[in-house]
């Protein structure tokens, strides 16, 4: 396809948006790898520290639809600016008032409000700036930013808190957030003067009717179910990786390496798989292959005892589940037509936040009652297997078929 109408500034949009998405995820997981240190530093319970991370799930559920409304009515730039301001300003207050746990917690909850305003712009930004055959690629790069934000604090927080202390650690994160905020304010534009080539049909405005229509859309409902299961499982494994592995003689340090392999391979997958998907014009085969592969991989995470083998399994699992996530996001946006991109993606991510919190609670309850993680891990395997017949019922979107014929 000719690219005369494709603006080169589209890559500036990605470069300017990626750092703030990385920042919000870094702020989210700042305390997760050092929870015991933070609890001792402030003299609070472990549950209180856990709430600093849980704030993101709570605020996402509350502000998911308001962010979708802003994106669909006013554009992704305004949503990105709101999220960037909340992240940058209150990451700074979190550092300035680091002596008070209450101030840190309040700042954390306010920063969490900004997350849906940042994450829900993915498919809208891609649709505004990128030709159809590059949109899954753009989705993949923006999704990759989230994954990078997961991985960085897992390595950086323990190093910083040990070397410079809690307050200076928070200042490091605040500097990154403020610089990222400024990049959004300076460089982000809503759309190019000439729309990119590819399908650009009118979409319905954000409304109760538009949301209701999505639940009547068979193809989109299948995407919601897959997102509910897949993202929930991903959040559970990422949150409880040490708990899952420690009964097999895996040390916390080794569990951290296995978790890092899971995330880093996922970052690579989120770049590679969407690019290939765009090149070949196929979505569903990638989703089906990933889900089918994850069933034996999750069985491996349940029973394998070798550190090296577990690291390899985690890497392949991360590459698969995180690599196809942006493909699922793009496919859901395509089959959701004529619903706006902000609405369709917002609901997909909302399902993942709800299931993430639910699956973590269920995992801990079942493992606590049984005295082993085997039962809840088998549950994860079964849920993943259930996805296979669901994905086989999916069909490529009409937009993909039309693009192939163009």
N, C-alpha and C positions, 0 to 999 in steps of 0.2 A: 504493500500500500504506500502511496505517495505521502510524504510528510510535510508538504508545503505549509499546511495550516497548523502544524504542531509547534508550539512555542518552546524554545530551549529553556525558558524560565521555569518550566515544570520541574526541572531538576533542582533549581534554587528553592522551590517550594518544599521539596522533600528534605533537602539539606537543612533548611530552617526549621522544619517541623520535627525532625527526628530528635534533636537534643532535648526538647521540652518533654517529649514522651518518655525518653530515657530518664529524665529527671524525676518525673512523677512516680515512676516505678522504683527508682533508687530511694526516694523519700519514704515510700511505702514500706520497703523492706530494710530500712536503715538499722532497725533494732533487732530484727529476727535472728541473725547469727550471733548476737551478743546479748540475748535476753537476760541471762543470769547476771551479767555485769551491770546492765542497766537497772535491774531490780535491786541489786546491792547498792549501787551508786545513789539511787533516790530513796531507798528504804521502802519500796513498795512490793506488792505481791507479783508473782509471775503472771497471774491473770491480768493485772493492770497493764503490764508491758505487752501482753498479747493483744490487748484492746487497741494498742497503737496501730497494729497491722489490721485488726478486724475493722477498724474505722473505715477503711477503704471499701470493704464489702457493704457495710451499712450505708455509707453515703452514695455508693454507686446505685444501689437499689432505689434510694430516695430520689436521686437527681438524674437517673437515666432518661426518663421521659422529658423533663425540662430541658436537658441538653439536646435531645433529639428535636424538640420544638424549636430551639434556637438555630440549630443547623439547618433545618428544613425551611424555616420562615425567613431567617436573616443571613444564612450562609455559614460555611464552615469557618471562615476567617474570624467572625465574631465569637464563635464558640471557642476557637483556639486561643483568642486573646483573653477571654474570660478565664479559661483554664490556666493559661500561662501566668496571668496576674495573681491568681490565687496561689499557684505553686511558688512563684518567685518571691512574693511579698511575705507569705507566711512561712516559707522555709527560712527566711531571714529572721522573722520574729521567733521562730523555734530556736535559732542559734543565740539571738540576743538575750532571750529570757531562759536560757538553758538551765539556770539554777533552780527553776521551779518545775516540778513534774507536771503540775496542773497547767502551766503555760505551754509546756511542750505538747501536752495532750490536746489542748484547745487548738493550737496551731496545726497539729496533725489532722484533726477532724476537719478543719477548714480547708487544708490542702486537699484532703480526700474529696471534697465537694468538686474540685476542679478536674478530677480524673475522668469522669464520663464526658466532660466537655472537650477533653483532649483525645480520648480513645475513639469516640464515636464519629470522628471526622474522616476516618480512613477511606471508606468507599466514596464519600462525597468529594473529597479532595482529588481522588483518582479520576472520578467522572468529570470533574470540572477542567482538569488540566491534561489528562493523558488520553491518547487514542485507545480505542477499545482493546487492541491487541497488546497493550502495555499495562492495563489496569490491574491485573492480578500481580504483576511485578511491583507496581507502586504499592498495592496493598501489602505485599510481602515485605517490602522494605520498612514500611511503617509498623507492621507487626513485629518485625525483627527488632525495632527500637524497644518495644516492650520487653522482649526477651533479654536484650542487653541490659536493660534496667533491672531485671531480676538477678542477673549474674553478678553485676559489678559490686553491689553492697555485700554479697556473700564473701567476697574476697577483701574488699576495701574496709568495711566496718571493723573487723577484728584487728586489722593492721593499724588503723587510725586510732581506735580507742586505746590500744596498748601504747602507742607511741606519743600521742598528743593529748589524750583525754577526751571526755564526752563533748565539752563545749566546742573545742577546736574542730573536732570531727564534724559537728553540726554546721560549723562555719564553712567547712570544705564543701559540704553538700549544698549549702545556701548559695555559695559563689557560683557553683555549677548551675543551679536553678535560676539565679538572677541573670546570668549571661544567656541562658537558653530563653528566658522570657524576653530579653531585649532582641534576640534574633527573630522571634515571632513578630514583635511590634514593628521592626524595621523592614523585614523582607517578605512577610506573607501577604499575598494578594488573593482576592476571591476567585477571579477567573481571568483568562487571557482575553484580549480584544476579539480574537476570532476563535470560536469553539473548536476543540480538536475533532478530527474525523472519527466516525463511528456512530453508533446509535445514540441519539440525543432526544428521545421522545419526552413530551411533557409528563411530569409525574404529579400525583395527587399531593395536595398540601397536607401538612400534619393536621390530623383531626381524629376524633374518636372513630369516625367512619373508616378512615384509612387504616387505623390499627385493627378494627374489627375485620376488615377485608383480608388482612394478613392471616388471621386465624381460619379463614375460609379458603385460603390458598393452599392446596394440597402439597405442592412442591416446597413452599416455604415452611409449612408445618413440619415436614420431614427434616428440613435444615434445623429447625428449633430443637427437635428431639435429639438430633445428632450433637448439636452444640451443648445441650443440657448434659448429655452423658460424657462427651469427650472433654469439654472444658472442666467439668466437675471432677473427673478423674485426674486430669492434669494438675489442677489446684491441690487435690488431695495428695498426690505423689510428691509434688514440690514442697508441700507443707510438712509432710510426715516422713520424708525419706529416711531420716535417722531411725525413727520408730520402726519403719518397715524392715530395716536391715540389721538392727542391732542384735536381734536374737540369734543371728547366724555367725557371731564372732566378728562382725564388721565394726571397727572402731569409729568414733565420731569423725575423726579426720578422714578416714576412708569413705565414710558416708558422704562427707562434703565433696570429695573428689568425684564420687559417683553422681552426686547431684549436679556438680559443675559440668560433667560430661553430658548429662541429660540436657542441660540448658544450652551449652555451647553448640552441641550438635544440632539442637533445635534452631539456633540462630542461623546456622549454615543452611538447614533445610528450608527455613522461611525465605531465604534468598533464592536458592537453587530451584526448588520445586515449582513455585509460581512462575518463574521465568520459562521453564520447560512447558508448563501448562499453557502459558500465553502463546508460545511458539507453535505448539501442536493443536491449539484450539480445543482442548479437552479439559473437563473438570472432574466428572464423576469417576472415571477410571482411577484417577489419583486418590480420591477419597476411599474408594473400595479397596485398593491395594494397601493403603495405610491401615485401615481398620482390620483387614484380614491379617496383616503382619503383626499388629499389636497384640492379638490374642496369645500367640506363643511367647511373645516377648514379656507380657505381663505374667505369664506362668513362670518364666525364667526369674523375674524379679521376686516371685513368691517362694521359689524353692532352691535356686542356685546358691551355693555358699562361697564360691571362688570370687575373690575381689576383682581379679582381672576380667573374668567372664562377666561379672555383674556390671563392670564399667562399660564393656562393649555392648551389652544388652541395653543399658541405660542410654548410651549414645544413639543406638539405632532407634530406640523407642522415642527419644526426644526429637531426632531428625524426622521421624514419621509423623508424630502427633502435632508437633509445632510447625512442621513444614507444610502440612496440608491445611492448617488453620486459615491462612489468608485466602486459600483457594475456596474453602467453605464460605468465608465472608463474601468473596466476590460472587460466588454462585448464588448465595442467598439474596444478594442485592439484585442480581439479574432476574431470578424467578419471582422476586417480590414486586416487580414492575406491575402497576404504576406507582407503588408506594415510594416515598422519598428514601434516599440512601441512609440518611441519619436515623430515620425511624426503623428501617429494616435491620441495620447493624446494631442499633441500640438495643433492640429486643434480643438479638442473638447474644450479645455480651451480657445482658441482664440475666438470661437463662444460665449462663456460665457462672455468674456471681452467686445466684441462688443455689445452684447445685453444688458449687464449691463449698459454701458454708454447710450445706446439708450433708454432703458426703463426708466431710471431715468429722462432723459430729457423729454420724452413723459409724464411721470407721472406728473412732475411739470408743464408742459405746459397745460395739460388737467385739472388738479386740479385748476390751476390759472385761466383758462378761465371759468370753471364752478363754481368756488368758493367753491368747495367741493372735498374731496378725494374719494367720493363714485363712481363716474364715472370711474376713472382709476383703482380702486380696483375691480370693476365689470369686467373691461378689463382683469385683472389678473386672475379672476375666469374663464372667457371664454377661455383665452389662455391655462389654465391648463386643462380645459375640452377637448380642442382640442387635447391634448396629449394622451387622452385615446385611441381613434381609431388608433393613430400612434403606440403606444406601443403594441396594440393587433396585429399589423401586423409584429412585430418583432418575430424572431425565435431564439431558443437557438443556439449558435455557434456550428460548426462541432467539434471544439476542446472539448467542454463540452460533446457532445454526444460520442466522441471517448474515453474520460476519463471514462465515465460511463461503457463503454464496456470493459475497460482495466482490 
